[in-house]
Amino acid sequence: QVQLVESGGGLVQAGGSLRLSCTASGSIFSINSMAWYRQAPGKQRELVAVITSGGSTDYADSVKGRFTISRDNAKNTVSLQMSSLLAEDTAVYYCSAFGNFNARYWGQGTQVTVSS
């Protein structure tokens, strides 16, 4: 089992920046890719950014150029640096890990609110 704990959410003005962090514990040797998802009220959860164990990254079109995902394998952390935030970035952000045999792990989520 893998446990994921997010931190760093909060309230920020439009145009501002925020950094989310996620720390993994437990069976971390089984983690492959890690990702950030978000879910806004009344909407489905969507992929924001993903990073492989080798460091390759991919982003949702809506955040390209504004968000950066990074990973520190030594510290078992994945971070999401968010800049030029928009009101539509308001959501609960979830950290997720992909494990062996299609295992998926989720954090509890952290609220990000962008005021316009």
C-alpha positions as CSV (number, residue, x, y, z in Angstrom):
1,Q,0.0,0.0,0.0
2,V,1.0,3.6,-0.7
3,Q,-0.1,6.6,1.3
4,L,-0.1,10.0,-0.2
5,V,-0.4,13.3,1.7
6,E,-0.8,16.6,-0.1
7,S,-0.1,20.0,1.2
8,G,0.2,23.6,-0.1
9,G,-3.4,24.4,-1.1
10,G,-5.0,27.7,-0.2
11,L,-6.5,30.9,-1.4
12,V,-4.7,33.0,-4.0
13,Q,-5.6,35.9,-6.2
14,A,-5.9,35.5,-10.0
15,G,-2.4,35.8,-11.5
16,G,-0.7,34.5,-8.4
17,S,1.2,31.4,-7.8
18,L,0.9,28.4,-5.5
19,R,3.0,25.2,-5.0
20,L,1.5,21.9,-4.1
21,S,3.5,19.0,-2.6
22,C,2.7,15.4,-2.2
23,T,4.7,13.0,0.0
24,A,4.5,9.2,-0.5
25,S,5.0,6.6,2.1
26,G,4.5,2.9,2.4
27,S,5.4,0.6,-0.5
28,I,7.1,3.4,-2.5
29,F,9.2,1.0,-4.4
30,S,6.1,0.0,-6.3
31,I,5.4,3.5,-7.6
32,N,5.8,4.2,-11.3
33,S,4.3,7.4,-12.5
34,M,2.8,10.1,-10.3
35,A,0.2,12.7,-11.2
36,W,-1.9,15.6,-10.1
37,Y,-5.7,15.6,-10.8
38,R,-8.3,18.2,-9.9
39,Q,-12.0,18.3,-9.5
40,A,-14.0,21.4,-9.6
41,P,-17.6,21.6,-8.2
42,G,-20.0,19.8,-10.5
43,K,-17.3,18.6,-12.8
44,Q,-15.5,15.3,-13.3
45,R,-12.0,14.8,-12.0
46,E,-9.5,15.6,-14.7
47,L,-5.8,15.0,-15.2
48,V,-3.7,18.1,-14.7
49,A,-0.1,16.7,-15.0
50,V,1.8,13.5,-14.9
51,I,5.4,12.6,-14.4
52,T,7.0,9.2,-15.0
53,S,9.7,7.6,-12.9
54,G,12.2,8.7,-15.5
55,G,11.1,12.3,-15.4
56,S,9.0,12.6,-18.6
57,T,6.1,14.9,-18.1
58,D,2.7,15.7,-19.8
59,Y,0.1,18.3,-19.1
60,A,-3.5,19.1,-19.7
61,D,-3.7,21.7,-22.5
62,S,-5.4,24.1,-20.0
63,V,-2.3,24.3,-17.8
64,K,0.5,24.1,-20.3
65,G,3.0,26.9,-19.8
66,R,1.6,27.8,-16.4
67,F,2.0,24.6,-14.3
68,T,5.2,22.6,-13.8
69,I,5.2,19.1,-12.2
70,S,8.4,17.8,-10.6
71,R,9.5,14.8,-8.7
72,D,12.2,14.1,-6.1
73,N,12.6,10.3,-5.9
74,A,15.0,10.6,-3.0
75,K,12.4,12.4,-0.9
76,N,9.4,10.5,-2.3
77,T,7.7,13.7,-3.3
78,V,6.0,15.2,-6.3
79,S,5.2,18.8,-6.6
80,L,3.1,21.0,-8.8
81,Q,4.2,24.6,-9.2
82,M,1.2,26.7,-10.4
83,S,1.6,30.1,-11.9
84,S,-0.6,32.7,-13.6
85,L,-3.5,31.1,-11.8
86,L,-7.0,31.7,-13.2
87,A,-10.4,31.5,-11.5
88,E,-11.1,28.3,-13.4
89,D,-8.2,26.6,-11.7
90,T,-10.2,26.5,-8.5
91,A,-10.7,22.9,-7.6
92,V,-9.7,20.2,-5.1
93,Y,-6.3,18.9,-6.3
94,Y,-5.4,15.3,-5.8
95,C,-2.1,13.6,-5.9
96,S,-2.1,10.1,-7.5
97,A,0.4,7.3,-7.8
98,F,0.4,4.5,-10.3
99,G,1.7,1.3,-8.9
100,N,2.4,-2.2,-10.1
101,F,-0.4,-4.4,-11.5
102,N,-2.5,-1.3,-12.3
103,A,-2.7,-0.2,-8.7
104,R,-3.8,3.4,-8.1
105,Y,-3.4,5.4,-5.0
106,W,-4.9,8.7,-4.1
107,G,-4.3,11.4,-1.6
108,Q,-7.1,13.1,0.4
109,G,-7.0,16.2,-1.8
110,T,-6.2,19.8,-1.1
111,Q,-8.4,22.8,-1.9
112,V,-7.1,25.5,-4.3
113,T,-9.2,28.6,-4.6
114,V,-8.4,31.4,-7.0
115,S,-10.2,34.7,-6.5
116,S,-10.8,36.9,-9.5
